[in-house]
Amino acid sequence: MMALDIKIDDDNKIIHRTVVGGLYTERSLKLVRELAWSVSTHKSYNILMDMRETETKPEMLDLMQIASTCATLRSNFDNKIAFLIPNSEERVRFAQLFKSCMEAQGFRFKQFFDYDAAIEWLTVEE
């Protein structure tokens, strides 16, 4: 089961979601659709996804499908997306593949292990 929590930080203009538990393709796609809705109601906000307490073992096709679905955000979204991920070799490998997929679609996307570093990146104007 996946627990989902969303917070809107109006001061820093960040949509912050915490995801806990199993994070598999179907649930990831649902999460992307929820993000698309959040972005449509908070267009100038950046996204912070805290996935440090998740488990996942995606295949390359899964990552590509999820990144492709993220493209639905692209037309209405030009802000930053930061993922907080567990600092494990396996997750970092998957994260790098996903990052490549997201950047290829033109997203401003970074992954972090540290919450404060992610917030700093999201709040600095470029």
N, C-alpha and C positions, 0 to 999 in steps of 0.2 A: 504494500500500500504506500502511496506517495502522499505526504502531507504538504500543503501549499500555504504560504503566508505571503501577503503583499502589504507593503507600506508605501505611502506616498510622502516623500520628503519635499514639501513645498519650498523650504528655504534654499535647499541645494538643487532643486528640480531633478530629483532622482526617483525613479520607480524601482523599489527594492523588493525583490522576491527571494524568499528562502524556500528551498526545496529540500525535503528530507525523505530518505528511503530509496526504493528502487526507481531508477530513471531509465526506462526502456523506450523503444521507438514510439509506440503508441502514446505513452504518457508525455514524451518529449514533444510530439506533434501537437498534443492538446495544450501544452504549455506555450508553444509558439503561437497558437491561435489566441490564447489568453493575453499574451504579450501584445499581439496585434490590436486587440481591443483596448488594452491599457494605453498604448501609444496613440490610438485614435482619440482618446479623451484627454491626453496629456502630451500634446504634440512637441512641445519644446523641452521635454524631460529626457534625461539619459536613463539607461537601464543598468541596474546592478543585480546580477543573479548569483545568489549564494548557494553553491552546490557542494559545499565541503562535507556535508553529511549525507551524500547520495552514494549509491552503488550503481555502476553501469559497466557493461562490457559490449559496446556497440561494434558492429561490423562496419567496414568502409561504406557499404551501401546504405546502412542506417544513417551514418553521419552525413552522407550526401543528400539523402532524403530530407533529413531535418534541416540542413542548410538550405536546401532548395525551398522548403516551406517557409523558411525565414525570408525568402525573397518577397513574400507577400507583404512584409513590413517595409521593404525598400522604397516603394513608391511614396510612402507617407512618412518616412523616417530617415533623417540625416544626422542623427545624434549618435552618441557613443554607447557602446555595450561593453560592460565589464563582467566577466565570470570569475567568481571565487571558486577555486577547485582544490581538492585534496592534493597534498604534495606527495604523490606516489609516482613511481616510474611509469606504471601502466596508465594512470590517468593523464599524466603529462603527455604521453605519446598520443593518446586519443585526442587530447585537447589541441595539440599542434595540428593534427589533421583537420579538426573542425575549424580551427582558426584560419587555415589555408582556404577552406571552402568559403568561409564568411568574407575574408578579404578579397577573394576572387569576385565576389558579388558587389564589392564596393563598400562594405560596412566598415565603420571605425570600431574595431573589436580588439580587446586585449584580455588576457587571462592573468589572474593574480592568485597568490597564496595568502596575501596579507590584506585585510579589510581596509586599513588606513591608506595603503598604497592605491587601492582601487578607488577609494573616495577621492583621494588627491587627484588622480588622473581624470576622473569624471567631472570634477569641479573646476579644473583649470581651463580657461578659455584658450582656444587655439587660433 
